[in-house]
Amino acid sequence: MVELVLIFCLAGTGASCKTVRPAFEQPYPSMQACFLQAQQVASQALSDRLDLQGYRLAGWRCVSGGSAGAPT
């Protein structure tokens, strides 16, 4: 299984960053599925989560085998 890990940093400084692991009912079945949906999921997180106001997407990765840790 594959998990998506998003990294958001404050837009003005980039000094303060947050790692977000979106919780899904089922992990992505493949790396390709994760890569294809990552930008859409990141955009949705920025619009839905109040704790990400003022942040921008700084990076993301797809992690195989659940090594990304628990969802947040």
C-alpha positions in Angstrom: 0.0 0.0 0.0 1.1 3.6 -0.7 0.5 6.7 1.5 0.7 10.4 0.5 2.9 12.7 2.5 2.4 16.5 2.0 4.7 19.2 3.2 3.3 22.7 3.7 5.4 25.8 4.6 4.4 29.3 5.6 4.1 31.3 2.4 6.0 34.4 3.5 9.1 32.8 5.1 9.1 29.1 4.4 10.7 28.7 7.8 7.8 27.0 9.5 6.7 23.8 7.9 4.0 21.1 8.6 3.9 17.5 7.4 0.4 16.3 6.6 -0.5 12.7 6.0 -4.1 12.8 4.7 -6.3 10.0 6.1 -8.1 7.9 3.6 -10.4 4.9 4.0 -7.9 2.9 1.9 -4.3 3.7 1.0 -3.5 4.1 -2.7 -3.1 0.8 -4.5 0.0 1.9 -6.4 2.6 4.7 -6.6 1.1 5.8 -9.9 -2.3 6.3 -8.3 -0.7 8.3 -5.5 1.3 10.5 -8.0 -1.8 11.2 -10.2 -3.9 12.4 -7.2 -1.3 14.2 -5.1 -1.8 17.7 -6.4 -5.6 17.5 -6.2 -5.4 16.2 -2.6 -2.9 18.9 -1.6 -5.2 21.6 -3.1 -8.1 20.2 -1.2 -6.2 20.1 2.0 -5.2 23.8 1.6 -8.9 24.8 1.1 -10.4 22.5 3.8 -8.0 22.8 6.7 -8.0 26.0 8.7 -4.6 25.2 10.3 -3.0 25.5 6.8 -4.1 29.1 6.1 -1.1 31.1 5.0 0.8 28.0 4.0 1.8 26.8 0.6 2.7 23.3 -0.7 6.4 22.9 -0.5 6.7 19.3 -1.4 5.1 15.9 -1.4 6.0 12.2 -1.7 4.4 8.9 -2.0 5.6 6.3 0.5 5.3 2.6 0.0 4.6 0.1 2.8 3.1 2.5 5.4 6.5 3.9 6.5 5.0 7.4 6.5 3.5 6.9 9.9 0.1 7.6 11.3 -2.4 9.8 9.4 -2.9 13.4 10.7 
